[in-house]
């Protein structure tokens, strides 16, 4: 087995890791790899089922997803209030594995295929947000702000590697196994993610010790893990409403959702017009995912940490807004399949490689309860609520007679406002991090509520 010293020397060539962080970094990478590999095995099936359920029904599916999210978030809040992290994280993933098994049975026996396709589309949208939100809450809880800036890019590369393997598995195994049996592959990968989460818990004390040992670094929360977070099951909503900082992050996510939803609907319309063959459409979706995985992992391994450290969290979070602004301007001039594929590949690479790791760093400077409850509300309720509103807005614009090019052009100024917001959030994050360092040096606890 490779020693931790050898791993430290090897990792030091691509990421600014410190000795006590090596084990946690490796398990975090593996955890995110398994999680996103499982999701990306399922994602092409979701996109095909969205088309199979009818492009005109997409806004209804997005609305249904939001309703399910509203019901799920209070349940999640109750679970994290009562159970320690080492128990509620595996519980959530085991629940999703059971769901996958049920879908496998229904699809294998061809029971209510059209309805199951629509339910599956909604379910996987819920699953992807919950699974990833829980992961990044864990990361924000485990690592301090300074550590996140150095390590989150590399950790995100684990997810990108999984996002690369997932579509490849789908392309290679869809024919010999059949699309339905890919659900089993996804379930196995999700259980491997649970194993990694268990190992990561054992590495947590080393991470905290490393943060304490470095002068000027904010120490991650040292609250005991033997109990739940406490508080009410709807506390996350109140946290977002009373904190301008969290509300700003929520607005950032809403604008991401609006831009992403408009592009997704454009993609659905253009791909549906390009081919009537489900197999061809599935291959198109998988090819997009494969291209994104290759581009993203290269940037994350070698550039993300350096970019965030060099330019700061705000510009890194705002980079995606710039990409969307230029992308929609080009799409307005040429709404064709080649452009939408290139746009999707570039914007999702920018999101996963740069802006998303930067956004997750924003949560390292909030209180521990906010990292799980408020973050869950933002990542799930706000994001899917914005999805639903954006879906109906897109349908309304199309119903009013606007062409795809006009809808794209109207989104460009929204991207400009989004960029300005990202810069403001970055400045606030840096200020909170400095306050945390000062309080850490003084041995006191900073108060961040309402800031």
Secondary structure as the mmCIF struct_conf table of DSSP 4:
data_model
#
loop_
_struct_conf.conf_type_id
_struct_conf.id
_struct_conf.beg_label_comp_id
_struct_conf.beg_label_asym_id
_struct_conf.beg_label_seq_id
_struct_conf.end_label_comp_id
_struct_conf.end_label_asym_id
_struct_conf.end_label_seq_id
HELX_RH_AL_P HELX_RH_AL_P1 UNK A 4 UNK A 11
TURN_TY1_P TURN_TY1_P1 UNK A 12 UNK A 14
BEND BEND1 UNK A 15 UNK A 15
HELX_RH_3T_P HELX_RH_3T_P1 UNK A 19 UNK A 21
HELX_RH_AL_P HELX_RH_AL_P2 UNK A 22 UNK A 52
TURN_TY1_P TURN_TY1_P2 UNK A 53 UNK A 53
HELX_RH_3T_P HELX_RH_3T_P2 UNK A 55 UNK A 57
HELX_RH_AL_P HELX_RH_AL_P3 UNK A 58 UNK A 82
BEND BEND2 UNK A 83 UNK A 83
HELX_RH_AL_P HELX_RH_AL_P4 UNK A 85 UNK A 108
TURN_TY1_P TURN_TY1_P3 UNK A 109 UNK A 110
BEND BEND3 UNK A 112 UNK A 112
HELX_RH_AL_P HELX_RH_AL_P5 UNK A 113 UNK A 142
BEND BEND4 UNK A 143 UNK A 143
HELX_RH_AL_P HELX_RH_AL_P6 UNK A 145 UNK A 177
HELX_RH_3T_P HELX_RH_3T_P3 UNK A 179 UNK A 181
HELX_RH_AL_P HELX_RH_AL_P7 UNK A 182 UNK A 213
BEND BEND5 UNK A 214 UNK A 214
TURN_TY1_P TURN_TY1_P4 UNK A 215 UNK A 216
HELX_LH_PP_P HELX_LH_PP_P1 UNK A 217 UNK A 221
BEND BEND6 UNK A 225 UNK A 227
BEND BEND7 UNK A 231 UNK A 231
TURN_TY1_P TURN_TY1_P5 UNK A 233 UNK A 234
HELX_RH_AL_P HELX_RH_AL_P8 UNK A 235 UNK A 242
HELX_RH_AL_P HELX_RH_AL_P9 UNK A 244 UNK A 274
HELX_RH_AL_P HELX_RH_AL_P10 UNK A 278 UNK A 302
TURN_TY1_P TURN_TY1_P6 UNK A 303 UNK A 303
HELX_RH_AL_P HELX_RH_AL_P11 UNK A 304 UNK A 311
HELX_RH_AL_P HELX_RH_AL_P12 UNK A 313 UNK A 333
BEND BEND8 UNK A 336 UNK A 336
HELX_RH_AL_P HELX_RH_AL_P13 UNK A 337 UNK A 350
HELX_RH_PI_P HELX_RH_PI_P1 UNK A 351 UNK A 355
HELX_RH_AL_P HELX_RH_AL_P14 UNK A 356 UNK A 362
HELX_RH_3T_P HELX_RH_3T_P4 UNK A 363 UNK A 365
BEND BEND9 UNK A 366 UNK A 366
HELX_RH_AL_P HELX_RH_AL_P15 UNK A 368 UNK A 369
HELX_RH_PI_P HELX_RH_PI_P2 UNK A 370 UNK A 374
HELX_RH_AL_P HELX_RH_AL_P16 UNK A 375 UNK A 376
HELX_RH_PI_P HELX_RH_PI_P3 UNK A 377 UNK A 382
HELX_RH_AL_P HELX_RH_AL_P17 UNK A 383 UNK A 399
TURN_TY1_P TURN_TY1_P7 UNK A 400 UNK A 401
HELX_RH_AL_P HELX_RH_AL_P18 UNK A 404 UNK A 442
TURN_TY1_P TURN_TY1_P8 UNK A 443 UNK A 443
TURN_TY1_P TURN_TY1_P9 UNK A 449 UNK A 450
#
